[in-house]
C-alpha cells in the first residue's frame, strides 16, 4: 500500500476536523474541556485556600502533593480499567468526584484542612483510574490513523484550560470562597458524566478466570474444593506469567501493521483478572518501540522539573519580579497549544520516535539558552519549551494506544503515566536544592547539554527493525 501522505504538504495532513466530525471523539474532547476547566480551577485555588486558612506555605504545597501522590500507584489503579467495563467506569469516576467535592463546604477552619487534603488525594486516585479508562476507550473508538490528532487536540485543550481556568477560579474564589470553586468543579464532573453516557462504544464483558476442572475436584474431594481452586488459580497464573515472559523477550513482539493498528493477540486471551498489575511494565520494557519512548518521557519530565525549579532564579537574572512568571507561563502555554494542533501531521510524517526526539531537542536548547539574561530570549525560550515538551508525551501515549493489546491497555497506560510523570516530582525537589547551591546560569547551560544528549537514542533505528530490514527474502521464506 502506498503511503500517499508522504507526498503531501504538512498542512494537507492536518486532520483535527476529521476528529471533531466523529461523534464519539467530539464528546470525548468536550468532556475534557468541561472537566479540565474545573480541575485547573481547583488546582490553583486549593493551595490559596489552605494558605489563607493556615498561613503555612508547607501545607499549601501539600495540596499539589496530595493530587500527585496516587500517580505512584498507577499500575495498581490502572488494573481496574482492565477488570470492568470502561464506559461505566468513566461515568462512575466522574459521579464519585461530583458527590465527594461538596464535602469541602465543611473546610472553614485550620483544623479542617485534613479534609481538603483527603479529598484531593481521592481526587488524584480517581484521576489515575479515569485517565487509564479514557485512554483505553479512545484507543478503541478513534481510528488508529487519527490517534495522534486526538491526543494532540487533547493536549491543546488541557494546556488551554490552564491559561483560562485558574483566572476564572481565582475570581470565583475571591467572591464565593473555596466552596464556590468546589461546587463549580462538581458541576463540571456531572456534565462530563452525562457526556460520557452518550458515547456509542460497545465493550465485551471482561472474562473471568476459568473454574477448576471436574478432574481436579474429584482428585481433591469436595471438602477441599476451595483449596483446589486456589491452587489451580495459582498454577495457572504462574504458567501464564512464564508464557508472558517467553513472549515478552526483546524482538519478539509482533511489529505494527502497515495501517498502524495495534497488533492482534493470538491464541486464547488471558483473563485480565488473573494478570498481575506489573504486566504493563513488562509489556513496555519488552517492546522495542515503547521502551525508548517511555524512558525518554520520564527523563524529559525529570529535567522539566529541574528546569521548572529554576524559574524564579531566571527572573532574578532578568531583574524581574516573581509576577513576571505569569507572562512566561502564558507564552509557554501558547506554545503547547500550537504543537497540540500540529501533532497529528507531524506524527504521520516523522513517526513517534523522531517527533519525540525533535521535541526533546527543542526543549533542551531552549532550557540551555535561559543562561543568557535577555527578556526577548526568555520569552522565545518559554514558547519553545511549551512547544517541545509535549511532543514526547503525545508520542508516548499514542504509541502505547497503538501497540498494546486491549486487555492490557488500562494497566499499561497507567504504568506509562507513572513512569513518565513521577520523575517530575523528583526533578522539582532536586532543582529546589541545586538552585540554592549553584548559580542558575551554569546550571541551565549544563542542563541543556545533558538534556539534549537524551534525545540522541530516539534518532537511532530500533534494533528489531534493523534486523527485520536486513533479512533477505531467502531468509524470510526458507525453501
Secondary structure, DSSP 8 states (H G I E B T S, - for coil): ---GGGGS-GGGG--HHHHHHSHHHHHHHHHHHHHHHHHHHHHHHHHHHHHHHH--HHHHHHHHHHHHHGGGGHHHHHTHHHHS-HHHHHHHHHHHHHHHHGGGGG--SGGGHHHHHHHHHHHHHHHHHHHHHHHHHHHHHS-GGGHHHHHHHHHHHHHHHHHHHHHHHHHHHHHHHHHHHHHHHHHHHHHHHHHHHT---------------HHHHHHH-GGGHHHHHHHHHHHHHHHHHHHHHHHTSTT-S----TT-------SS---GGGS-TTHHHHHHHH-TTHHHHHHHHHHHHHHHHHHHHTHHHHHHHHT--GGGHHHHHHHHHHHHHHHHHHHHHHHHHHHHHHHHHHHHHHHHHHHHHTTS--HHHHHHHHHHHHHHHHHHHHHHHHHHHHHS-GGGHHHHHHHHHHHHHHHHHHHHHHHHHHHHHS-HHHHHHHHHHHHHHTTGGGGS--HHHHHHHH--HHHHT--
